[in-house]
Amino acid sequence: MAIYLCPNLSTPERENAALRVIDCFEKQLNEQVLMSVENSLRLCGSDTHAGDVKEARLVVSVGGDGSVLRAAKTAAAADLPLLGVNSGRLGYLCALEMNELSSLTGEMLHGLRSEERTMLSIQIDGQTRLALNDVVIARPRLAGTLSAAIIRGRDTLMHFRGDGLIVATPTGSTAYSRSAGGPVLAPDTGCFALTPICAHTPGTAPMVVPDSGTYQVIVTETGTDTADVLADGVTLGSLNEPLFIRKHERSLRLLRRKDM
């Protein structure tokens, strides 16, 4: 059996954490550890751990919640469950802490429950991109505002002027959206949160909308700047044409402890 490792290698401490995870799965759980060629060369000095995610039964991220967000795309595309091991500051989406590795057994691993988490599908520049938490449309600079409309079918759900807009999944409703005053959604609810960022339009408020259908975001005015599109904190590009957002056909199977 094999796992596919998605480690955060941004610091020597994070590299050591990834090596500990490899040691745990290989020696304690007798699992083969695979990863990208790039990560294998950087972490192990050779391509001995290089492999395809399709050969694995499980994707394991090592880092914090940011690492889970990045690994979610890999896991969802391969239709594999995702286990987060927290070696960072924020690990709300992680099921295990580093100090639990020494006592980890196969029975404990099999005892984790799987939660279905909605993913967003974003159409931009002719490509489909995925997000677990949210899509953000915002000005690249703090100065100035943008005007935008959110449309579903023939209905304009929101037309506002402000610093930007967050379209959040239930998972992402407790992240940036919540900080911007958005509602908290239970992980298993079939809806999205539309949260304006510092809206200047009187009466504009966050909305909870169904996760069925396609949502179209049209920026009607940005002044001299463009509007940027970010998915899970990663800039995808500038919004030069209508943006289409919908529920992705595959959900993420996120492993969680039964007491979470």
C-alpha positions in Angstrom: 0.0 0.0 0.0 1.2 3.5 -0.7 0.4 7.1 0.4 1.1 10.3 -1.6 2.8 13.0 0.4 2.2 16.7 -0.1 4.7 18.4 2.3 5.4 22.1 3.0 9.1 22.4 2.6 9.4 26.2 3.1 11.8 25.9 6.1 14.3 23.4 7.5 11.8 22.7 10.4 9.1 21.8 7.9 11.5 19.5 6.0 12.3 17.7 9.3 8.6 17.3 9.9 8.1 15.8 6.5 11.0 13.3 7.1 9.4 12.3 10.4 6.1 11.6 8.6 7.9 9.5 6.0 9.7 7.6 8.8 6.3 7.0 10.6 4.5 5.6 7.5 7.4 3.5 6.3 8.6 2.0 9.5 5.5 1.9 11.8 2.8 1.4 9.2 4.7 -0.4 6.5 3.4 2.0 3.8 5.3 3.1 0.7 5.6 6.9 0.6 5.3 8.6 -2.8 5.6 12.2 -3.8 6.4 14.5 -6.7 9.9 14.2 -8.3 10.6 17.8 -7.2 9.8 17.1 -3.6 11.6 13.8 -3.5 14.8 15.4 -4.9 14.6 18.2 -2.4 13.7 16.2 0.6 15.6 13.0 0.0 18.3 14.0 -2.4 17.1 11.4 -5.0 14.0 10.4 -6.9 13.5 7.2 -4.9 10.2 8.4 -3.5 8.9 9.9 -6.8 5.6 8.4 -7.9 2.1 9.0 -9.3 -0.7 9.9 -7.0 -2.8 7.3 -8.8 -0.7 4.6 -7.2 -1.7 5.7 -3.7 -4.7 5.0 -1.5 -4.3 8.2 0.6 -3.0 11.7 0.3 -1.2 13.1 3.3 -0.4 16.8 3.7 2.3 18.0 6.2 2.2 21.6 7.3 -0.8 23.7 8.5 -4.2 24.5 7.0 -2.5 26.1 4.0 -0.9 22.8 3.2 -4.3 21.1 3.4 -5.7 23.6 1.0 -3.0 23.0 -1.5 -3.2 19.2 -1.2 -7.0 19.3 -1.5 -6.7 19.8 -5.3 -4.5 16.8 -5.7 -6.7 14.6 -3.5 -10.0 15.7 -5.1 -8.6 15.2 -8.6 -7.5 11.7 -7.8 -10.6 11.0 -5.8 -8.6 10.0 -2.7 -9.1 10.8 1.0 -6.9 13.5 2.5 -5.2 13.3 5.9 -3.6 16.5 7.3 -0.7 16.3 9.7 -0.2 19.6 11.5 3.4 20.9 11.7 2.3 24.6 11.4 0.6 27.3 13.4 -3.0 26.7 12.3 -4.2 23.1 11.9 -7.9 23.2 12.1 -8.3 21.0 9.1 -5.6 18.6 10.2 -6.5 15.3 12.0 -3.1 14.6 13.5 -0.4 16.5 15.4 3.3 15.8 15.0 3.6 14.6 18.6 1.0 11.8 17.8 3.1 10.2 15.1 5.2 8.0 17.5 2.1 6.2 18.7 0.2 6.1 15.4 -1.0 2.7 14.4 -2.9 1.3 11.4 -5.9 0.8 13.6 -5.9 4.4 14.6 -5.6 5.5 11.0 -8.5 3.3 9.9 -10.6 4.7 12.8 -10.6 8.2 11.4 -13.9 9.3 9.9 -14.3 10.8 6.4 -16.1 14.1 5.9 -17.4 15.1 2.4 -16.2 18.7 1.8 -17.5 20.8 -1.1 -15.0 22.1 -3.6 -15.4 25.2 -5.8 -14.9 25.0 -9.6 -13.7 28.3 -11.1 -13.6 29.0 -14.8 -10.9 31.6 -15.6 -8.9 32.3 -18.8 -10.3 29.1 -20.3 -9.1 26.9 -17.4 -10.8 25.2 -14.6 -9.3 25.8 -11.1 -10.3 24.3 -7.8 -10.7 25.8 -4.3 -11.6 24.3 -1.0 -12.1 27.4 1.1 -13.0 30.3 -1.1 -12.7 32.5 -4.2 -11.9 36.2 -3.6 -12.4 38.9 -6.2 -10.6 42.1 -5.0 -8.6 45.1 -6.0 -4.8 44.5 -6.1 -4.3 47.7 -4.0 -6.1 48.9 -0.9 -6.9 52.3 -2.5 -10.2 52.6 -4.3 -13.1 50.3 -4.7 -14.7 48.1 -7.3 -18.3 47.5 -8.4 -19.6 44.0 -9.1 -22.7 42.0 -9.6 -23.4 38.3 -8.7 -25.8 36.6 -11.0 -27.5 33.2 -10.8 -29.6 32.3 -13.8 -31.6 35.4 -14.6 -31.5 36.7 -11.1 -29.0 39.4 -9.9 -28.4 38.3 -6.3 -26.2 41.2 -5.3 -24.9 44.4 -6.8 -22.4 46.2 -4.6 -19.5 48.6 -4.4 -16.6 47.9 -2.1 -13.2 46.4 -1.7 -14.1 42.9 -3.0 -16.2 39.8 -2.7 -15.7 36.4 -1.1 -17.5 33.3 -2.3 -16.9 30.7 0.4 -17.7 27.0 0.8 -18.9 25.7 4.2 -15.3 24.8 5.0 -14.1 28.3 4.1 -16.9 30.1 5.9 -14.8 30.0 9.1 -11.8 31.6 7.4 -11.5 34.9 5.5 -15.3 35.1 5.0 -15.9 35.0 8.7 -13.3 37.7 9.3 -15.2 39.9 6.8 -18.5 39.4 8.7 -19.8 36.4 6.8 -22.0 33.6 8.2 -20.6 30.4 9.6 -21.9 27.3 7.8 -21.9 23.8 9.0 -19.6 21.6 6.9 -22.3 19.4 5.5 -24.7 22.2 4.4 -25.4 22.5 0.7 -24.7 26.2 0.3 -22.2 29.0 -0.3 -21.6 32.2 1.5 -21.4 35.5 -0.5 -19.6 38.0 1.6 -18.8 41.5 0.5 -15.5 43.0 1.7 -16.0 46.4 3.2 -19.1 47.2 1.1 -19.8 50.9 0.5 -23.3 50.2 -0.8 -26.0 50.8 1.9 -27.9 47.7 2.8 -25.5 45.2 1.3 -25.2 42.2 3.6 -23.7 38.7 3.3 -25.9 36.1 1.7 -26.3 32.3 2.0 -27.2 30.8 -1.3 -27.7 27.2 -2.6 -24.6 25.4 -4.0 -26.6 24.3 -7.0 -26.3 26.1 -10.4 -23.6 28.4 -11.6 -22.8 31.8 -10.2 -21.5 34.5 -12.5 -19.4 37.4 -11.1 -19.2 40.5 -13.3 -17.0 43.4 -12.3 -18.7 46.6 -13.7 -16.1 49.1 -12.6 -12.5 49.1 -11.1 -11.3 52.6 -11.9 -7.8 52.4 -13.3 -6.9 49.0 -11.8 -8.1 45.5 -12.6 -9.7 43.1 -10.2 -7.7 40.1 -9.1 -9.1 36.6 -8.6 -7.7 34.4 -5.8 -8.5 30.8 -5.0 -7.5 29.7 -1.5 -5.2 32.6 -1.3 -3.4 31.9 -4.6 -3.7 34.6 -7.3 -5.2 33.1 -10.5 -5.1 36.2 -12.6 -7.0 39.4 -13.4 -10.7 39.4 -14.0 -11.0 40.6 -17.6 -14.3 38.8 -18.3 -17.2 37.3 -16.3 -16.1 34.7 -13.7 -18.1 31.5 -13.4 -18.2 29.6 -10.1 -20.0 26.4 -9.3 -19.8 23.4 -7.0 -17.2 21.0 -8.3 -18.4 17.6 -9.4 -16.1 15.9 -6.9 -16.1 16.6 -3.2 -13.0 16.3 -0.9 -12.9 13.4 1.5 -11.2 15.0 4.5 -10.2 12.6 7.2 -11.1 13.8 10.7 -10.9 12.4 14.2 -14.2 11.1 15.7 -13.9 13.6 18.5 -13.6 16.6 16.2 
